[in-house]
Amino acid sequence: MRISNVEWLKKRIAFIRKLGEKTARQRQIIDLLDDEASLSETERRLLHVLATAEKNALQERDAAQKKAVQARISGQKNRRERNHRLFLAAGLMIDAGLVDTKTGELNFDHEKLLTALKRVRYDLETSA
């Protein structure tokens, strides 16, 4: 087994030993490393295979975490863009004099305003 694998594995197992629950592979690695001096060639190969599997599992976990972070960042960006568009729409209502800029309250009755806006939407949809 390569020296880098042994060193990496020893560092990783030091971390894993601190964990409460260990996988079967991790327990097997610990057993092999505890008896490292008297390992046969077959056991050394097995240790190498287990080390490679442990590295691959760790890389997969890291990749999944990075993907989750990217998804969360993308969701935040989409929400920010949506909020910005909503604020622009609210600005149109302020420019039209439908909303008081100081209080944020409607300047007209809610029902009348909603009816008028629906009528405007209908006119815009049917005129095109």
HELIX and SHEET records of a PDB file:
HELIX    1   1 ILE A    3  LYS A   18  1                                  16    
HELIX    2   2 ALA A   24  ASP A   34  1                                  11    
HELIX    3   3 GLU A   36  SER A   38  5                                   3    
HELIX    4   4 GLU A   41  ASP A   95  1                                  55    
HELIX    5   5 HIS A  110  SER A  127  1                                  18    
END                                                                             
